[in-house]
Amino acid sequence: MVYSSLSKDNSSKKDLDTSMSYCAEHPEVIAKVLLKRKFELRPPEGLLGWIIQPSFMEQLNTRRLALLTILSALCIGIQLTPRPPNVEFTSLLIFLVGAFFDVLVGGILGAAVMLINGFLSPWGFAGLMLPFQIIGMSIVGVAGGVYGRTKRNVYTLSSCGETAALGAFLTLVYDVITNFGVAVSYMLLGTPALPAFIGVVVSGAPFSLIHVVSNFFVFLAAFFPLTRALQEFFGDEKIWRKESLRI
């Protein structure tokens, strides 16, 4: 037993001597290790850490992050491009981002797109309507996230009808919220709240009708092809698990 302990001590001492001699002969290796440890970036913990690296970012691989970046840029670009009044594709893309990247990302992207649009829109500065636009488009992104959770990444042909109905309903909600934002400006000028809101809704009804109907057909026609395209982009990593196409 004593011999075994002495033998282990001698072996440990020999390993230590070997390591020390190697360090003496190769100081550049030690310098590289120390520099690497010194400048190694680690996200801080707590609220600051979440702001720098949100928890959902840990779930993004390179392809998902690239897709999110492309879709975000596409949303902003489309929203800022001159187009016929109340005909847009931003709602569909925000909804799709929410369905794929979940509630938080969809809501944040919806708010960010409308914030940028409020200052850079070809129609001019949004003014008092800006916060209402942000709220309305955030709801679209959150609704997409809830829909994605509900479907559990499984879709059928009936999903086209579901998303078309959801798109029309969310567009109506968005228009009601933004119409209220327009009515607020009249309220500030002294018009009573109810007459101001009713007047804005009635005068904007034709534009709201165009908006709701156009988004119904945009969601109906584009949601299914976009999900198919995402499947091909991710290869074996399926965004949706395609079942038999049935109504």
Long-range contacts (C-beta under 8 A, 24 or more apart in sequence): 54-104, 56-101, 56-102, 56-104, 56-105, 63-233, 63-234, 63-237, 64-101, 67-100, 67-230, 67-233, 68-97, 68-101, 68-105, 71-96, 71-97, 71-109, 72-97, 72-109, 72-112, 72-113, 75-109, 75-113, 76-113, 76-116, 76-117, 79-113, 79-114, 79-116, 79-117, 79-121, 80-116, 80-117, 80-120, 80-121, 80-122, 81-122, 82-122, 85-207, 85-210, 86-207, 86-208, 86-210, 86-211, 86-214, 87-210, 87-211, 87-214, 88-211, 88-214, 88-215, 89-218, 89-222, 90-137, 91-137, 91-140, 91-167, 91-170, 91-171, 91-174, 91-215, 91-218, 91-219, 92-167, 92-215, 92-218, 92-219, 92-222, 92-223, 92-226, 94-137, 94-140, 94-141, 94-144, 95-140, 95-141, 95-143, 95-144, 95-147, 95-163, 95-166, 95-167, 95-170, 95-219, 96-144, 96-223, 96-226, 96-227, 97-141, 97-144, 98-140, 98-141, 98-142, 98-143, 98-144, 98-145, 98-146, 98-147, 98-148, 99-144, 99-145, 99-147, 99-148, 99-151, 100-148, 100-230, 100-239, 101-145, 102-145, 102-148, 102-149, 103-141, 103-142, 103-145, 103-146, 103-149, 104-145, 105-141, 105-145, 106-140, 106-141, 106-142, 106-143, 106-144, 106-145, 107-138, 107-139, 107-141, 107-142, 107-145, 108-138, 108-141, 109-141, 110-134, 110-137, 110-138, 110-139, 110-140, 110-141, 110-142, 111-137, 111-138, 111-141, 113-137, 114-138, 127-185, 128-181, 128-182, 128-184, 128-185, 128-188, 129-178, 129-181, 129-182, 129-185, 130-181, 131-181, 132-177, 132-178, 132-180, 132-181, 132-184, 133-178, 133-181, 135-177, 136-173, 136-174, 136-175, 136-177, 136-178, 137-174, 139-170, 139-173, 139-174, 139-177, 140-170, 140-174, 143-170, 151-240, 153-238, 153-239, 153-240, 153-241, 154-240, 154-241, 154-243, 155-224, 155-227, 155-240, 155-242, 155-243, 156-243, 156-244, 156-245, 156-246, 156-247, 157-224, 157-245, 157-246, 157-247, 158-246, 158-247, 159-223, 159-224, 160-219, 160-220, 160-223, 160-224, 161-220, 161-247, 163-219, 163-220, 163-223, 164-216, 164-217, 164-219, 164-220, 164-223, 165-216, 166-219, 167-215, 167-216, 167-218, 167-219, 167-220, 167-223, 168-212, 168-213, 168-215, 168-216, 168-219, 170-215, 171-211, 171-212, 171-215, 171-216, 172-208, 172-212, 175-204, 175-208, 175-211, 175-212, 176-201, 179-204, 179-208
